[in-house]
Amino acid sequence: MKKMEEYVRAIPDFPEPGIIFRDVTSVLQDPDGLKLAIDSMIQLLDGVEFDVIAGTESRGFMFGVPIAYQLGKAFVPVRKKGKLPCETISAKYDLEYGSAEIEMHKDAIKPGQKVVLVDDLIATGGTLAASVELIERLGGTVTKVVLLMELAGLKGRDKLAGYEVASVITYEGN
């Protein structure tokens, strides 16, 4: 079987010259790659006690739901503003050019619940830091952040200082 890194397609000069885009769709499109990704992320949770998995839109859903299913846990979506039908709480975060806002249902996390946050990638860390904020505002505790990939050069982990963060693959650059 191939290593996880071999399933990730690297696209040079996208979205701009000098950037290497790490494409997760090549992982999703290969049954062995998808299985290896999910299994590898589950291994990062060995020994972690938690109640629920939260995943960020949309690739956090793709990885978080099968992990929750396999481990017998509930799944909570963290969505872009305006996508959830019930009463929500929201958090804004900065992007490279502008800002964005995410939401969770107010009843998605119960006070005292231990939450694992799942996403495909950490770059600058804004989305994940805002997700942590929402979970904590609802009374949950983030016990671990699990990622398929990390772009270490963008220092997103710095925004999650004080939290346990683990990634299957770490790319040293941007």
N, C-alpha and C positions, 0 to 999 in steps of 0.2 A: 504494500500500500504506500502511496505517496505521502509526503509530509504535508502538513496543513498549508505551509507557505507555497507549495507547488499548485494549489488550487486557486490562489488569489492572482487574478490578472493585474499586471502593472501596465498602466497606460501613461506613457510619457507626455509631458507638455499639455496636460488637461487639468483644470480648466484654463490654465495659462502657461506660457513657456517657463520651464524650470521646475514645474510641479509634476510629481509622479502620483497619479491617482490610483489608489488601491481598490479595485473593483470587486465587491462581494458577490455580484451576480454570478460570476464564474463558479463560486462555491455552491450557491443555491442550485445551479443548473446541473451539477454533477452529483448523482446519488451517493457516491462514496465520499465526496467532499462535504456534502451536507451532513452526512452521518458522522464523519470525523469532527466537523465543527461542533455539532451538538454534544457529542460524547466528550470532546475536549473541554467544553465549557462546563459540562456537568462535573467533570473531574476537578475543576477549580472550586467546586462547592463541597468537596469531600470534607466531612467533619464540621460543616457550617450549620448552625441551628437557625432556622428561619421559618416564617409562616406563609409568606406570599412573595411572588416575583412581580416586579413592576418592569415594564419595558417601554422604551421611548419609540415614538412614531418614526418611521414605520419599520425599519429593520430590527429594532429592538423587539417588535412583535414577532417577526419571523424566527428569531432565535429564542425569545423568552417563552412563547407559548409551548413549543415542544419540550423545553426544559421543564416547565411547570407540569405539563402532562406526565412526563416520564417520572418526575419526583412526587407526583400526587399533591401538588400545591395549586393554589389559586393564582390567576394572572390578572394584573391591573394595568390597563393601558394609560400611558402618558401621551396626550394628544396635542396637536396644534390647536390654537385658540379657535373656538367656534364649532368644533366637531363633536362635542359630547352633549347629549340631550338633557341631562339632569343638572342640578345645581353644582357648580364647580368652584374651585379655587384656581388661581393662575399665578404664574411667575414670568417675568420678563428677563431676557438675557441678551447680551451683546453678540452680534455676529461681526465678521470682518468688515462688512459694509452695512451698518444699520443694526436693527434689533429684531427679536422674535418673541413670541409668547406661547407658553404651553399651559395645559390645564389637566386637572384630574377631577373626577367626581368627588364631592365633599365626603361621601360615605365609602370611598374606595379603600381606605386604610383605617383600621380601628386603632384607637389609642393603645399603645403597648405592643402592637404587632412588629415583628422583626421582618425586614424587607431586604430582598436581594434585588438590585437594580441591574438590568441587562440591556446591552446595546451591541451593535456590530463593531463600533469604532469610537475611540476617543481621539479627538484632534485638539481643539483649544479648550474643551471641557465645559463650555457654556451650557449646553443642553443638559448634561448630566448634573452639573451643579444646581441648575434650576429645578431639576427633578428631585434631587435630595432635599432642597428647600421645601417643595410641596409635600413630600413624604413626612418630613419632620413637623410641618405646620399641622398636619392631620394627626400627629401624635405617634407616628411610626418611628422606628429606629432602623437606619440603613446598616445592615450587618456586613454587606460586601457589595462591590460593584464588579460585575463580570463582563468582559469584552472579548470579542473575537480578535480585534486588532487595536494596536496603539501606535500612534505617530508621536514618538517620544520627543522629537525635536520641537513640537508645538507646545509642549509643557502643559497639556491639559490636566495632567495628574496634580499639578500645583493647585488647581481650583478645588480639588478633592482631598486636600491635606487633612489628615485626621481620620480618613476612611480607608478601609482595606480595598485596594483596587488590584485586580488581576486580569491579565490578558493572555490569550493563547499565543498570539504573535506580537512581537514588538519590532517596529521599524524605527531605527535610530534617527532618521531624518524627518523631513516634513512630508 
